[in-house]
Amino acid sequence: MAKTFTIISLGCPRNLVDSEYIMSEFRNKGYRFKDNAIGVDTVIVNTCAFIEDAKKESIDTILKLIDAKKDGDIRRIIVAGCLTQRYMKELKKGFKEIDEFRGVLPVFKDDLSCRLTPAHYAYIKISEGCRNRCTYCIIPYLKGPYKDRDLSSVLKEAGDLVRKGVKEIILVGQDTSVYERLGGLLKGLDNLSKQNWIRLLYTHPANLKRDVIKIIRDSKNICRYFDLPIEHINDRILEQMGRKGTKEDIISLIGYIRREVPDVALRSSFIVGFPGETEKEFQELLAFIKEIRFERLGLFRYSREEGTPAYKFKGQIPEKVKEERFDQVMLLQQEISQEINKGFNGRILKVLVEEREGDYYIARTEYDAPEVDGIVYVKGKGLEIGEFCNVRITDTYEYDLSGEPCSG
């Protein structure tokens, strides 16, 4: 009887791709995959250590697995990924119950016969490591120097996925905008099929080329969705963060995208409470978010990570102040999102049906990436999971929409 295993993937989609590589490795060794951790021979947890909250989640997961092992529900535990890459010695010393520790995967692997995403969408990692040296970020020290994945390898994998029925290809990397032949890659993916979405995540504003923006503008399949992690808008803070580009550069880029790509959705992420951030600088950030009106927005409280330059910066902000600033931005964005969503009322949108939940289907528009953005509740019958359909929007909420199938 074949040994069984399962994998728990924490953190970002890039980690999920690594987990799929690990899953392929174990299947090739003859292990049989199970969704549930209870009763399996081996549980692998692929950890995240990007910020403090991620580290806590990883540790909590490990502790739960250790309890399950003591109860006899699982036999073997493997801990892999960023947490072990960063704290290998400490983890080996503190968790004797763990059977094996692994760091991050050092190279790309073309064998991706296993997937942890639903059948209708898939992530493809096009690069590894990072050449940006943001002072708050531990990733370059964990993942190493930047490396492009071979263009032909990406196109082959994407073609295989499309032939298997995948409807959405999502390109990921620490910074996909520095991929050497990004324009050519997007054109190649655009020509694979006329019935698919292509989505590009994690593009540094200072590295995103105008020709790539035009390719997205002219494409029928690439989602009109730009993921631009800006992090702050005050020039002094941007310089302290090690972020390339200025406030003027960022405003110019956003203006260009919105002029060139009609009906576009801009997603960004910001950090509040960076060391030395004054109330005036925070208010500048708040005013910028209010003026630009991002369709999608992620927000982080600054996490002081040992090993990064910013760890030693003076003027560390109290947690209470970080929390207050976090709440102010989230309240503002909630209002902005609600107002933007009202503009969809009565419109017909193409959606990808994800799952069924009671009397409703859960779907996404091209303006929404899986897990991080909003959803569309679709009232109806006979819709196929993993297929596209048109929906007339009948109601709007703070982050989500609802509607009914239509033929429009």
Helices and strands as residue ranges (DSSP letters): E 4-9, H 13-28, E 32-33, E 42-47, H 52-70, E 76-81, H 82-94, E 100-101, E 121-125, E 127-128, H 139-143, E 147-148, H 151-163, E 168-172, G 176-178, H 182-190, E 197-200, H 210-218, E 225-227, H 235-241, H 247-260, E 265-272, H 279-292, E 296-301, G 309-312, H 319-342, E 348-357, E 360-364, E 376-379, E 388-396, E 401-406
